[in-house]
Amino acid sequence: MSAPTASAPPVAATGGAGPAPARPRRRMAGWFILPATALLLVFFCYPLAFVIWRSFTDPSAGLGNYTALLHDGVSTTVLVRTLVTGLIVSACTLVIAYPYAYTMTRVGPRGRNLMTVVVLLPFWTSMMARNFAWYMLEQRGGLIDDAFSAVGIHGVVLLGSVPGVAVAMVQVMLPFMVLPLYSGMEGIDKRLLDAATSLGAPRWRAFARVYLPLSLPGVLSGFTLVFILTLGFYVTPALLGSPQESLVAQLIATQVSKLLDFGGAGALGTVLLAVTLLALFVVSRFANLSSTTEKAVTND
């Protein structure tokens, strides 16, 4: 008859050398993000809240500043001009950046590194230097005027106009479109195009029906980034534009520095912030739709 074997005592759930509890980890992570949160609250959230509060209270409490924006033809015109300019700059940047980013995904490592350096080259140049370079190109007698004069089109002076500002902003914003596009295209399986063409689809149809829907997240990211940055751009419109065709940032600077209309400037800035948030909301809805389309294309 064999002796009964003693069973080992159960190990407590909290004892032993198991993994550390999750609560201390979360507490440690909270301490790590505390400095960044404090900086964000002090240098961004507080000034933003102060500007919004002043737009409702200066010079008197109420909606007077926002009502003045609706009845002031200048502010409405400038806001519409800024939105249209942002859309044009974003669309032109997308047209230029999309084939460039697609080419970056098709070339070898050496060619990709060279194209990346070309994209990042503007970041290594001063913003003021780039704008003054465009100032020299767009003025009367500049290279652009001489080039058009050589083909019989005289008087093409872009300096001091919205098209001149848009051309310079396209060059400035190009890296902000190329990099998100490349990041989104790099994750697309190139064999999907080969599979579509092997099933009888022409190359252009395979690109339009397979590759283009899969690249929409990168397109939306780049378009949104360029559009939002364009709305608040100040340096390029101030140097290359004119007071007669100013954008929102120029109008806000004029209201603050010359007219001392802090409440009106805050109201205009708040409206611009609302437009930006609305754009982000719309893009998020399109992003959800594009993700659904991407899943459908991948499953097909």
N, C-alpha and C positions, 0 to 999 in steps of 0.2 A: 504494500500500500504506500503510495507516494505521498510525501508531505505536501500540504497545501502551500501554494506560492503566494507571497504577500504582494498585493497590488501597490504600485507607487502612489504616494499621496498626490492629489491634484495640485497643479501649480496655479498660483493666484494669477488672475488676469493682468494685474498691474505689477507683478514681480518679475524677477529674472532680468535678463539682458535684452529685452525687447526694444523696439523702436521708441524713441522719445515721444512724449505726448505732443499732440498737434497744437495745443493751446500755447505753450511756450514758444513754439516756432512762429505762430501768428503774432505773438507779442513782440518777438524780436524783429519780425518784418515790419511791424508798425513803427518801431523805433528807427528803423532804417529809412523809411519814407517820410518821417516827421520833418526833417529839414527841408526837403523839396516841397512838402505841403505847406509849411510855414512861408517859404519864399513865394509860392503861388498865391497864397491868401493875401500877403502883404503887398506884393508888387503887381498883382494882376486883378484879383477879385475885389480888393478894397478900392483901387482907383476906378474900376469899371462900375462898381456899385455907386461910388460918389458921382460919377458922370451921369448915370441914369437918374439918380436922386436929384441932381441939380437941373436936369432937363425938365423935371416936374415942378421945381420950386423957384427957379430963377427966371425972371425977376419977381414972379408971383406964383403962388401955388395953383396948380391946375394943368390943363392940357393946352395952354395958350401957345407954347412953342410948337407943339405938333399941329395945332390948327393953322398956325402961321406957315408951316411947311406946305400944307395942302393948298393954301391960298397964295403962296409965294411962287410965282412962275419960275423964278430963277432956281430955287432949290429943287423943284420937281424936274426941271429940264436937266440940271446937272446930274441928278440921281439917275434919270433914264439914260443919259449919255454915258454915265459910268457903267451901268449894267450892259448896255449894248457894246461898249468898248471891251468889257470883260469877256463877253461871249465871242466877239470877233477874235480877240487875242487867243482865247482858249481853242477856238476852232482852227485858226491858222497854225497854232503850235502843234495841235494834234495831227494835222495834215502833214506837217514836216517831220514830226517825231515818230509817227507810226512806222513808215518804211525804214527809218534809221534804226529803230529798236528791233524791228524784225530782222534786219540785216545783221545786227549784233548777235542774234541767236543762231544765225546760219554760218557765220565765219568761224575760223579756228581761234584758238586761244590768243595767238599773237595779234591777229586782226581785231579781236574783241578788246584786248587791252589798249590797242591804239585808238579805237573808237571811243572807249571809255575816257581816255585822256583828253580827246577832243571835246567830249561833252563837259568834262569837269574843268576845262581850261578857263571858262568865264569866271568860275569861283576863285581863281587865283589872280584875277584882275580886279582892281578897285571899281566899285560901282560908279564913282564920279568919273573915273578915266573912261569907262565905257560910254557913259552918257555924253561926255564932251567929244568923244570920237564920233558919235552919231550927230552931235551938234555940227561938227565940221562937214560931215557927209550930207546933211539935209539942208544946209543953208544955201542961199543963192550963190551960184558959182561953185558949189560943191561937186563932189563926184557924181551924185545922183542926178543933179541938174545937168551936168555936162554929158552924162550918158544918155539921157533922154533928148538933149539937144542934138546929139550926134545922129539920132534917127529921125530928126525933124519935129520933135515934140519939145517946145520951148516953155519956159516958165514953170517947171515942175519943182516947186520949193515946198518941201514937207515940213520945214521948221515952223513951229507956231501953229500947228494944226493937229487935229485928232488922228488922222492917218499917220503922220510922222511919229506921234507918241505910240501908236499901236505897233508900228514897224519895229521901233526900238524895244518895246516891251516883249514882243515875240522873241527877239534874240535873247533878252534877259531871262525869260521864263522857259526857254527851251530845255535846259537841264531838268527842271521840275516836271516836265512831261516825259522826257526820255527815260529817266530812271524808274518811275512806276510802271511804265509800259514794258520795259525790259524785265523788270522783276516779275510781272505777270506772265509774259510770254515765255520766260525761261522754264516755267513749270509745265508748259504744254507739251504733251508727247508728240513729237514730230511724226511718229509712225501712223498717227491718225490720218494725216493727209495722204500718205502712201496707201493706206487701206481704202480711203475713199476713191482715189484714182484707180486702184486695182479693181474696184467694183464698177468701173465705167464712167465715173463722174469726171468732167473736164477739170483741169487744174484750178481755173478761176472759181468754178462752182464749189469744188471741195474747200477752197480757201474761204469762200463766203458762207458756206453752210456749216463748216466744222471749225476752222481756225478762228474766224472772226467772233463767233459767239463765245468761244473759250477765252478770248482776250478782252472781253468786255469789262471784267473787274479792273484790270489795269487801265483801260481807257477811262472808266469812271473815276478812278483814283487820281489819275493825272489831270483830267479835265477839271475836277473839283478843286484840286490843289492850285492849279494855275488861275482858275476863276476867282477863288477867294483871295489869293495874293494880289491879283490885279485890282480888285475892288478897293483895297486900301493902299495902293501904290502912290507914293508922293514925289520921290526924287525925280523920276523920269518925266512925269507930266509937268513938274515945276520948271525943269530946265528946257524941255523941248516943246512944251505946250504954250498956251497963251491964256491970259485972264478971260478973254472972250469965249474960249472953249475949254474951260477948266473942268476938272473932275472933282469928285466928292472930297478927296483929301485936300486939294487946294482950297476948296470953299470952306472947309472946316478950319484950315489954317488962317484964312482971311478973317473969318468970324471971330477967332480967338485973339489974333495978334493986332488986327486993325480996328475991328468993330467992337471988340470986347463983349461980344454976345455969347457968353459962356453957356447960357441955357439953350439958345438956338443951335449952337455947335454940338452940345450934348444930345439934343433931340435928333439932329441929323446923324450923329454917330450911332445912336440907339436904333434908328431906322435901318442903317447899314448893317448893324449887328443882327437885327431881325431878318433882313434879307439873306444874310449869310447862314443863319440857322435854318431858314426855310430851304435854302439850296442844299444844305447837308441832309435835311429830312427827305427831300425829293430824291437825292442821290442814294440814300439808304434804301428807299423803296425800289429804285431801279436795281440796286445791288442785289436785293433779295430776288428780284425777278431774273436777273442774269445768272444767279447761282442756280435757280431752278432750271433755266435753259441749259446751263452747263451740265447739270446732272442728266438732263434728257438727251443731250448730244452724246455724252459719254456712254449712256446706256444703249443708245442706238448703235 
